[in-house]
């Protein structure tokens, strides 16, 4: 592979296989396929985007750009910087001109014009279904949005959907299916238009794979699965077989002496922001650890999202984090202490351990409160783990299969699926229809209800904290919320809660408000609300 050699990447058997099959499909103008790359953590899946970016930048007759979609904005910049470095330093092309990270507060390429775009699921889905993310407020304020431009860019691209298992909500208590419904509607629309789509994952549970295959078969589209199988890639087999990720079971964090890990790269992963911040604050009181602490979670304001830089600039540390560490982040830990969670999430977290070494430790903490995950799936995961086990690739796959064998057949929201397909395919449906659908379904993705919280008299968007509906309702005084009308002028209003039913987020969007105002004593840049 000429491009991988030029970029200095090690040639991987399954990535080479993918590129050969993709090239053959494009050259022969065959029916487009959905490619599923089910490859282990550390295999180098994200290098595929850099290779595709080179082809887009240097010109080819089959696609004009590559759009890489990730489920969380907290991990966008990591991949963006890696691709940018390769494009600029290795390929000699202008990284600024060709590569962009596109998400809220980071408008690198709002219309998706650049050759390689790393973006969030929310931005991609809104742009695809005629409600462009960068003009969302204007669309609701003035019924104006240039949805044709980003859609045209998508329809001349190759689209990569990364960390696909996180899109379903599978394993969570609520198990909303909005995100995966929207994604499947987009995939089928793109395949109908002849666009190649790539799904990347290291931990795809069988119920999600079955859902994908069943839905695509209804439209006579095929799935090309490229799955790592021990014995086919001998060089990677040797590497992965040397790995020792030893499991230890833990019933209380207080039973573990963290000081014995000083000088190592240690991660403490919690299932909720509240518990992560509680641990961070407690450890901050320990003189021997406090200087080594890094906090990482998705509720941090934009100005404090430097945790990946902090991690990479230190030779040892204690990272206290949430799920933001488990997916799509190229970091390496010697030791991970994690709350138990469903098998696919646990394997993702374990994939950050011993990436650059041959041995690491994983301490799994048993919980009484499994929120936000399904208790049955967490319990099955815990019961499968044995003290001293080596969590190999084969054992990881067995764990995921066993845990999710109890999950029944998954189904998308057919009403939402049909609505989105019609919005995409019928020219008669435009911005107004997309807006109405967005309001009716209360967003197109599981994270559509996130609300910006601004510190009173300090209305800098980069200092705003993302809040859930439940958290925002805690701010109400006498049944009212203080809301921000204009960021520049600082104009605010008090609005009754009853007017904001059933969704505060959608009410604010519909009425043109930018977020809610948090008084200085309640605002906390570490957690959102004090």
N, C-alpha and C positions, 0 to 999 in steps of 0.2 A: 504494500500500500504506500504509494508515493507520498501522500499527504501526511500520514501518520509518521513516516520516517522524517519528513521535513520538520514536523512539529516536535520530534524527539520522543514520541510516544512508543511504548512497546507494542508491537503488533499482537493483537489478541485474536484468537481463533474465531470466537463468536462474533466479534465486531467485523472482522473481515468477511465472515459468512453473510452478515447482514448487508454490508455494502455491496457485495457481489449480487445478492438477490435483488436488492433495491435497484441497482444499475440495470440489471437484466429486465426487470419489470418496467422501468422507465423507458429504456431503449426500444423495447418491443411494443410499447404503448398498450400493455395488457391492462385488464381490469385492476384498478387500484386495490391495494390490500391494507389492512391494519397490521402493522408489525408489532409484536410484543417481544421486547427484550427482557427476559426474566433471568437476570444475571446477578451474581453475588455482590455484596457491598465490597468496594475496593477493586472491582473488575475494570473500571474505567469507562463506564457507560457514557458519562458526560463528555468524553472526548469525541463521541460521535457528532455532537453539536458543533464542536470546533472544526471538524473535518467538513461538515455540511456548510459551515460558514465560509470556509475557504472556497468551496465550489460556487457559492452564491456570489462572493466578492469578485472572483476571477471570471465569472460568467459561465453559464451552462444553459442548454436549451430546455431544461425540464422544470426548474423552479428559480425564483428570483431572490428568495430569502429563506431563512430558517427562523421559526418562532418556537422558543423553548418555554414551556409553561410549567410553573411550579406552584404547589398548593399554598405556600406561605410566603409573604413578602420578606420575612425575617431571614430567609435563606437565598433571596434573589441576588444580592450583591456578591456573594461568594462565587457563584458560577460566573456572573458577569465579569468580575475582575480576572478570573482564570482565562476566560475566552478572550477578553480584551488584551491581556498580556501576550497570548499566543498570536493573535492577529497583528498586534503592533510590533512585537519584538522578533517574532519568528517569520511571519509571512511578509513583513515589511509593508503592510497596508495600513491605512489610517484607521486606528481603532476608534477615534472620536467620530469619524465620518460613517463608519460601518457598523459599530456595535453599540447597543443601548440596553440599559435596564429601565423598564417602564412599569411604574406602579404609583400609587398615591404619594404625592410629595416628591417624586423622582420622575419628572416627565422627560425621559431620555429620548423617546420617539413616540409621541402621543398618537400619531396616525399610523404607526407601524411601518414607516417608510424605510428604515435602515435595513441593512442586509442580515443582521443577526440581532434578534430581540429576545431578551430574557424577561419574562413578565409573569404576573400572577394569574391564577385561574379566574379571579373576579374580573380583572381587566380584559382578559381574552374573551370570556363568555359575553360580557357586556358589548365589547366591540363587534363580536360575531353576530349577535342578535339585535343589531340596529339601535343600540343605546350606548354610544361610545363613552367609555369610562372617563376620559379627560373632559368631556362636556356634559357630564351627568347633571350637575347643578344647573347649567344653562338649559338643558333639555327640559327640566321640570319648571324652571323659572319662566322661560320664554318660548318653549316649544321649538327650539332650534338646536340642531346637532348635525354634523356632517358625517353621518354613519356610513356613507358610501365609500369613503376613503379607507378606513381600516379594514373594511370587509374586502375591498379590492386587493389589499395587500395580503390578507389571509388567503384569499383564493388564488394567489400566485406563489404560495409558500409550501415548504414542508413543515409540518407541525409536530413537535415533540411534546408529549404529555408525560412529565416525570413524576416519580413517587405516586403512581396511580392509586395505590392501595389507600392513600389518605383521602381520596376524593369521595369515598362511599359513606363515611361515617360508621362503617361496619365495626362493631365492638363497642360503640359508645351507647350510653343509656338512651339517648333520644333517637339515634340511628336515622337521622334525616337522610333522604335520598335525593335531595334537590340537586346537589352538585353533580352526582353521577348521572342523573337524568339529563341535565343540561349538557354534560360532556358527551353522552351517547348520542343525543340529538345532533350535536355539532359534528361528531365523527361521521355519522351516516350522511349528513349533508355534504361534508367535505369529500367523502368517498364517491358520492354521486357525481360530484364535480370533477373527479379525477385527481384529487389531492392525496398524496401519500401521507399517512399518519403513523407516528411511532409512539408506542407506549413503553415506558421504562419502569422497571420495578425490580426489587430484590426479594419482595415478600408479598406476592399476590395470592390471597386466599382463594381457594377453589370456587366458593360461591360467587365471587366477583368475576372470575374468569368465565364461569358458566353463564352469568348474566350477559357479559360482553358477547360471547359466542352466540347465545340464543337470540339476542337482539339483532346482531348483524346478519344472522341466517335468515331472518324474516325479510331482509332486503337483498338476499342473495349475494352478500359480501363474505369474503373468506378472511380468516385470521391466520397470519403466518407467525407461528411461535418459534422463537429462538431461545432455547432454554439450556442453561448450563447443565451438563451431565458429566459427572466424574469419569475420566478416562479418555475424553476427547481433546482436551487442552492440557497436554502434559506439563507444560511450563507453569501454568496457573495451578494445576493439580499439586505440583511440588510445593508451590508457595502456600497454598491454602492448607495442605496437609501438615505443614510445619506449625500452623497456628494452634496455640493452646489458649482457649478462652475458658478459664475454669470458673464453674458456677459455685457460689456459696449462698446458702439460705440464711436470711436474717429476719428475726422477729421484732427487733427494735433497733433503731438507729443508734440509740445510746449504748447498745451492747458492743459497738465497734469503736475502737480507738483510732480516730482519724489521724492523730499525730504520727502514727507509724508509717503513714503514706507521704509525709513531707519529703519534698525533693522529687516527687513524681507528678505526672499529669493525671489529675483526679477529677472525675465528674460525679456530681450528685444530682440525679434526675428525679424530679417530682411530677406528679400527674396534674397538679394545679398550680397556678401562679401564687396563690395565697400560701401554700405550704413551702414553695421554693423561697419566697421572700421571708417567711418566718424562720427558716433554716439559715438563710443568709444573714439576717439580723442577729441571730443567736451566735453564729460563728464569728461575726464581726467583733464580738466582745472577747474573743479569745486572742490574746496578744500574740501567740505563736503562729496563728493562722491568718489573722485579719489582713495582712499585707499581700497574701497570696490569693485572695478571694476575687472571683469574677462572677457577676450576676448576668444571666441570659434568659430572657423570656419574651413572649410576643406582645406583652402589654407595655413594654418600655416605649417612651416617646422616641421619635426619630433621632433626636439629638444624643440619645444615650445608647444607640445600637452599634457600639463599637466592640462588642464582645468578641467577634471573630478576630479582629485585629489584635485585641489584647491576648487572646489565646495563642495566636501564632507568634507573638513577639516575646513570649516567656518560655523558659525551659522547664518550669514547674509551676503548678497552680492548683487551686480548687475551684472548679466551675460549678456553681449552683444554678441549675437550669430546669426548664420544662421540656416539652416535646420539640422545641425549636432545634434541639441538637440531634434529634433522631433521624432526620431525613435530609438528604441532599447536601450535607455539609462535609467538606473534606478536612476533618480534624482527627487527631489520634490521641487516645487516652491509654494510660497504663492500667488504670483502675476505674471501674464504674460502679457506683452504688446507686441502684435504681429501685423505685417503687415498682411492684409487680403490675403488669398491664397485659392486655391481650397479646397472644403469641407474636403476631406480625409486628406489633410495635416494639415488643421486647427484642426481637431479632434485629430490627432496624437499629435500636440503641446499641446492641451488642456489636453491630458492624462498625461502630466508631472505636472499638477497643482493639489494640494490637494491630492496627493497620500497617504501621511501619516497623513493627517488631514481631517476634514469634510467640510472645507470651503476654497475657494480661489476665486480670481478675474481674469477675462480675459478681457483685453482691446484690442479691435480690431481696427486697424488703417486703414482707407479708403485711397486708393491710386489713384493717377492719372496715374502713370506708373506701370503696373502690371508685368513687366518683372521679372522673366522668364516664367510667367504663362499665360495661355489663358485668355484674358480679359473677355470673356463671362462667363466662369466658376467662375472667381473671383467675378464678379458683381452679379451673382445669389447667391453665398454664402453670400455676404454682405447684399443683400436685404432680405435674409431669417432671418438673425440675428435681434433680437429685444432687445432693451435696457432693462436690468434687467432680461432677460431670464436665466433660469438655464439650462446649457448645459448637460442634463442627457444623459445616454447611449441611451435611446429610441429616444430622440430628435437628438442625433448625427447621428444615423442610418437614421432617416428621412431626415436629412440635406444632407447626402451623396447620398441617393437615389434620392432626388429631383434635386440636382445639376447635377448628371451624367445621369439623364434620357434624357437629350438633346444630349448625345453622341451616335453616331451611332454604328454600328457593327464594332468591331476591327478586324484587320487581320494582321497576321504575314507576314514577307517577305518570301514568299514561296520559292524563289530561294535560299536564305540563309538557310532556314530551311532544304531543301532537301540536300544542300551541306554538312551541318553539320551532318545530319543523315548518309549520305554516308561515310563521314570521320570516323565516329564512328564505323559503322557496317561492313565496307569492309576492310579486312586486306591488300589489295593491296594499299590502301591509307595510306601514312605515313607522315613523317615530312615535306617533300617538298610540298605535297598537302595541308597540314594544313597551311603552310606559305603562299602559293599562295592564298588560300581562305582568310586568314587574311588580306593580302594586297588588294585583290579584293574588299572585303566588308568594307575595312578601319576599321578593328577591329571587334570583336565579341560582344562587349557591347557598351553601350552609352558613357562610360567614357574612351574608348580606346585612345582618342586623347590627354590625359593629358601629358604634357611635363615637365621635371625637369629643373628648372632654378637655376643656380649656381652663387653665387656672385664671381666676378672676383678675381682670385688669392686666393680663399678660397673654395676648391672643396671637402667639407665634405658632403656626401650624406644626413646626418641628418640635414643639414642646407639648403638643396635645397628646393625651393618652387614649388609646382605644378601649372602649368600655362596652360591656354587654348590656342588653336591655334590662336585665335584672339589676345590675349595678347602678344603672342610670336612675331607675325607679327609687333607689335608696336616697337619692339626692332631693327628692320632692319635699317641699315644705308646705304644709297646709294644702296638700293636693296640687301643688304647682311646681313647675320646673323653670329655672332660669336658662334661657336659650340665647345663643349668639346669632344675631342677624347679619352683621357685617364685620369681617375680620379687621379691615383697615380702620374703620371709624370706631370700632368697639361697641356698636349699637346692640343692645340686648332687650329682651322682652321676658315677661313672666307668662307662661302658658299653663292652663289647667291640664292635669293628667287625663281627665275624661275625654278631652278633645283629641288625644293622641292614640286612642285605641284603634286597632289592635296592636299597632307597632309604632313605637316612638321613632325608630330610625326612618321608617317610611314617611311618617308625618313630617319630620324635619326636612327630609328631602323634598317632599311635595310642596311644602310651604316656603322653601328657600332658606332655611336656617342651616348654619354651618356646624352646629354641635351644641353641647350643653356647657354651662359655666359651673365650675367647681370652686367653692370658696377656698381661700388660702390655707385654712386649717385642715381641710379635708383632702385637698390635692396632695398627691404623693408621687413623685417621679419614679419611685421604685416599684410601685404596685398599682397606681391609678387612683385608688381611693384609700384614704387612711382609716 
